Amino acid sequence: MNLTAQQLQQLKERERDMLKAFVDICNKHGIKYFVQGGTLLGTVRHSGFIPWDDDIDVSLHREDYEKFLAVAEKELPEYYFLQTKDTDPEYPNNFAKIRDCRTTFVETSAKNLKINHGAYIDIFPLDNYPEGKKAKAYELKKKLLTWRINRAFYLPDMSFISKIVTIITMILFPTLRGAINKREKLYKSVPKGDRVVNNSGAWLDKEIIPRQWVQNTVEMEFEGIRVNVSDKYDEWLTYVYGDYMSLPPENERVGHHYVDIFDMNKPYTEYIK
């Protein structure tokens, strides 16, 4: 099911609180971060959430990302959970989430995973991106590993070709945990250059950006919270969205979360016993 307007508002309130906790930790420890994607667009265009969608995405250079992970477990409120491949054994992603353990948000794509299913915000590492011929080899290995890992999600009605590719990748990478670790090792393997990438982002090639776009920050307001925004936000948003200040047609103003279970007042553990 897609979210109703009331559910969407409830989710936004939870996400805003998690963002505030994230920002407080980063400010306390001098950790540089950037709001990105729909959160950056919402900040610039709406000073908050995109009205018809919820989405909080933040990114940090790899060194700041690792620093955040090192301090966040101790500094987050006890009702929040820092979810990574190390803190949640069956979590299949190479990026982190902050989850609200008091809530239930079981997305359709993740319904088969035995993980924390609270409401969340996404925290992405920005890694170096290779140049020239090395980029092609990097992308091929990344695609094979990602295909293998994504089999952990609920993916109905796979085509015959998809099933063949799945078999091949499972032969190449027999265990899910091994594939996850190999993918993270790949992401960390590239020397510093002129470009960085959010390897886990949804925008594919548009996730590869000049390093100068994530060098310096300015403060802007998101739902009453002062957040860090790239000082090159205009270039970044134009690259991803084009004329980003113009609203999309009404038929495209829809959310992108499909949820099996939604309850912002009951912990997910009560639903997955």
C-alpha positions as CSV (number, residue, x, y, z in Angstrom):
1,M,0.0,0.0,0.0
2,N,1.0,3.6,-0.5
3,L,0.8,6.0,2.5
4,T,-2.2,8.2,3.2
5,A,-1.8,11.9,3.8
6,Q,-2.2,11.3,7.6
7,Q,0.4,8.5,7.6
8,L,2.8,10.6,5.6
9,Q,2.6,13.4,8.1
10,Q,3.1,11.0,11.0
11,L,6.2,9.6,9.3
12,K,7.6,13.0,8.5
13,E,7.4,13.9,12.2
14,R,9.4,10.9,13.2
15,E,12.0,11.5,10.5
16,R,12.4,15.1,11.4
17,D,13.2,14.1,15.0
18,M,15.8,11.6,13.8
19,L,17.4,14.2,11.5
20,K,17.6,16.5,14.5
21,A,19.5,13.8,16.5
22,F,21.8,13.2,13.6
23,V,22.6,16.9,13.1
24,D,23.2,17.4,16.9
25,I,25.8,14.6,16.9
26,C,27.6,15.9,13.8
27,N,27.7,19.5,15.2
28,K,29.0,18.2,18.5
29,H,31.9,16.2,16.9
30,G,32.7,18.5,14.0
31,I,31.5,16.0,11.4
32,K,30.8,17.4,7.9
33,Y,27.6,16.2,6.2
34,F,25.4,17.3,3.4
35,V,21.6,16.8,2.8
36,Q,21.2,15.4,-0.6
37,G,18.7,14.1,-3.2
38,G,15.0,14.8,-2.3
39,T,16.1,16.3,1.1
40,L,18.3,18.8,-0.7
41,L,15.5,19.6,-3.2
42,G,13.0,20.0,-0.3
43,T,15.3,22.2,1.6
44,V,15.9,24.6,-1.3
45,R,12.4,24.6,-2.7
46,H,10.2,24.1,0.3
47,S,12.4,24.7,3.4
48,G,11.4,21.2,4.4
49,F,9.9,18.0,3.1
50,I,8.6,17.8,-0.5
51,P,4.9,18.1,0.4
52,W,3.8,14.8,-1.3
53,D,6.7,12.7,-0.2
54,D,8.8,11.9,2.8
55,D,12.5,11.3,2.3
56,I,15.5,12.2,4.4
57,D,18.9,11.4,2.9
58,V,22.2,12.7,4.1
59,S,25.7,12.0,2.9
60,L,29.2,12.2,4.4
61,H,32.6,11.8,2.9
62,R,33.8,8.3,3.8
63,E,36.1,9.5,6.6
64,D,33.3,11.5,8.2
65,Y,30.9,8.6,7.7
66,E,33.2,6.3,9.6
67,K,33.6,8.9,12.4
68,F,29.8,9.2,12.7
69,L,29.4,5.5,13.0
70,A,32.0,5.4,15.7
71,V,30.2,7.8,18.0
72,A,26.6,7.5,17.0
73,E,25.8,4.2,18.8
74,K,26.7,5.8,22.2
75,E,25.2,9.2,21.5
76,L,21.8,8.4,19.9
77,P,18.8,8.3,22.3
78,E,18.1,4.8,23.5
79,Y,14.9,4.5,21.4
80,Y,17.0,5.0,18.2
81,F,19.0,2.3,16.5
82,L,22.0,2.8,14.2
83,Q,21.5,0.1,11.6
84,T,24.5,-1.1,9.6
85,K,25.6,-4.5,8.3
86,D,27.6,-4.8,11.5
87,T,24.8,-3.9,14.0
88,D,21.9,-5.8,12.3
89,P,23.2,-9.2,10.9
90,E,20.7,-9.5,8.1
91,Y,20.8,-5.9,7.0
92,P,22.0,-6.1,3.3
93,N,23.0,-2.5,2.6
94,N,26.4,-0.8,2.5
95,F,25.0,2.4,4.0
96,A,23.5,3.2,7.4
97,K,20.1,4.0,8.7
98,I,18.9,5.6,11.9
99,R,15.7,3.7,13.0
100,D,13.1,4.6,15.5
101,C,12.5,1.4,17.5
102,R,9.2,2.6,18.8
103,T,7.6,2.4,15.4
104,T,6.8,-0.1,12.6
105,F,7.5,0.6,9.0
106,V,7.7,-2.6,7.0
107,E,8.4,-1.7,3.4
108,T,7.1,-4.2,0.8
109,S,10.6,-4.6,-0.7
110,A,12.1,-5.5,2.7
111,K,9.3,-7.5,4.2
112,N,11.3,-10.8,4.1
113,L,14.3,-9.4,5.9
114,K,14.7,-10.2,9.7
115,I,15.9,-6.7,10.6
116,N,14.8,-3.6,12.6
117,H,11.8,-2.3,10.7
118,G,11.3,1.1,12.4
119,A,10.9,4.4,10.6
120,Y,14.2,5.6,9.4
121,I,16.5,8.1,7.7
122,D,19.3,7.2,5.3
123,I,23.0,8.0,5.9
124,F,25.2,7.5,2.8
125,P,29.0,7.5,2.5
126,L,30.5,9.4,-0.4
127,D,33.4,7.4,-1.9
128,N,36.1,8.2,-4.4
129,Y,35.3,7.4,-8.0
130,P,37.8,5.9,-10.5
131,E,38.8,7.5,-13.8
132,G,39.1,6.1,-17.3
133,K,39.1,2.4,-18.0
134,K,39.2,1.6,-14.3
135,A,35.7,3.0,-14.0
136,K,34.3,0.4,-16.4
137,A,35.8,-2.5,-14.4
138,Y,34.6,-0.9,-11.1
139,E,31.0,-0.5,-12.4
140,L,30.9,-4.1,-13.7
141,K,32.0,-5.6,-10.4
142,K,29.6,-3.2,-8.5
143,K,26.7,-4.3,-10.7
144,L,27.4,-8.0,-10.2
145,L,27.8,-7.6,-6.4
146,T,24.7,-5.4,-6.2
147,W,22.6,-7.9,-8.2
148,R,23.7,-10.7,-5.8
149,I,22.9,-8.7,-2.7
150,N,19.6,-7.4,-3.9
151,R,18.3,-11.0,-4.1
152,A,17.8,-10.5,-0.3
153,F,14.9,-8.1,-1.0
154,Y,11.4,-9.0,-2.1
155,L,11.6,-9.0,-5.9
156,P,8.5,-10.6,-7.4
157,D,8.0,-11.9,-11.0
158,M,11.6,-12.2,-12.0
159,S,12.1,-12.7,-15.7
160,F,14.0,-15.8,-17.1
161,I,17.1,-13.7,-17.8
162,S,17.0,-12.2,-14.3
163,K,16.9,-15.7,-12.9
164,I,19.9,-16.7,-15.0
165,V,21.9,-13.7,-13.9
166,T,20.9,-14.4,-10.3
167,I,22.3,-18.0,-10.6
168,I,25.6,-16.7,-12.1
169,T,26.1,-14.1,-9.3
170,M,25.3,-16.7,-6.6
171,I,28.0,-18.9,-8.1
172,L,30.5,-16.0,-8.2
173,F,29.5,-14.8,-4.7
174,P,28.1,-17.8,-2.8
175,T,27.3,-16.0,0.5
176,L,25.3,-12.8,1.0
177,R,27.6,-11.7,3.8
178,G,30.7,-12.3,1.6
179,A,29.1,-10.3,-1.3
180,I,28.3,-7.4,1.1
181,N,31.8,-7.3,2.4
182,K,33.4,-7.5,-1.1
183,R,31.2,-4.6,-2.2
184,E,32.2,-2.4,0.7
185,K,35.9,-3.2,0.1
186,L,35.4,-2.2,-3.6
187,Y,33.8,1.1,-2.5
188,K,36.8,1.9,-0.3
189,S,39.4,0.8,-2.7
190,V,39.6,3.9,-5.0
191,P,42.3,6.6,-4.5
192,K,41.2,10.2,-4.0
193,G,40.5,11.9,-7.3
194,D,38.3,14.7,-8.8
195,R,35.0,12.8,-8.4
196,V,33.0,11.2,-5.7
197,V,30.0,8.9,-5.7
198,N,27.1,7.8,-3.6
199,N,27.3,4.2,-4.6
200,S,23.9,3.4,-2.9
201,G,21.9,6.3,-4.4
202,A,18.9,5.9,-6.7
203,W,20.1,8.3,-9.4
204,L,22.7,5.9,-11.0
205,D,25.2,7.9,-13.1
206,K,23.9,11.2,-11.6
207,E,25.3,10.0,-8.3
208,I,28.8,10.6,-9.6
209,I,29.6,14.2,-9.0
210,P,32.6,16.6,-8.9
211,R,34.4,16.6,-5.6
212,Q,34.1,20.4,-5.5
213,W,30.3,20.1,-5.1
214,V,30.8,18.5,-1.7
215,Q,33.7,20.6,-0.4
216,N,32.0,23.5,1.4
217,T,28.7,23.9,3.1
218,V,26.2,26.7,3.9
219,E,23.3,26.5,6.4
220,M,19.7,26.4,5.3
221,E,16.4,25.5,7.1
222,F,14.7,22.1,6.9
223,E,11.5,21.8,8.9
224,G,12.9,24.3,11.5
225,I,16.3,22.6,11.7
226,R,19.5,24.3,10.5
227,V,21.1,21.8,8.1
228,N,24.3,21.7,6.0
229,V,23.8,22.2,2.3
230,S,26.5,22.2,-0.4
231,D,27.4,25.7,-1.4
232,K,27.2,24.3,-5.0
233,Y,23.6,23.2,-4.4
234,D,22.4,25.0,-7.6
235,E,24.8,23.0,-9.8
236,W,24.0,19.8,-8.0
237,L,20.2,20.1,-8.1
238,T,20.3,21.2,-11.8
239,Y,22.4,18.2,-12.7
240,V,20.0,15.8,-11.0
241,Y,16.5,17.4,-11.6
242,G,17.0,20.1,-14.4
243,D,14.6,23.0,-13.7
244,Y,14.4,22.0,-10.0
245,M,12.4,25.1,-8.8
246,S,9.4,24.1,-11.1
247,L,6.9,21.6,-9.6
248,P,6.3,18.4,-11.5
249,P,2.9,17.7,-13.1
250,E,0.3,16.8,-10.5
251,N,0.1,13.1,-11.7
252,E,3.8,12.8,-10.7
253,R,3.4,14.2,-7.2
254,V,3.3,10.8,-5.5
255,G,5.3,9.2,-2.8
256,H,7.6,6.3,-3.5
257,H,7.3,4.1,-0.4
258,Y,5.2,1.0,-0.5
259,V,4.5,-0.4,2.9
260,D,3.0,-3.7,4.2
261,I,2.7,-2.6,7.9
262,F,2.6,1.0,9.2
263,D,2.3,2.0,12.8
264,M,4.1,5.0,14.4
265,N,2.9,4.1,17.9
266,K,3.9,0.5,18.2
267,P,7.4,-1.1,18.0
268,Y,8.1,-3.3,15.0
269,T,8.9,-6.2,17.4
270,E,5.2,-6.6,18.2
271,Y,4.5,-7.3,14.5
272,I,7.3,-9.8,13.6
273,K,7.1,-12.3,16.5
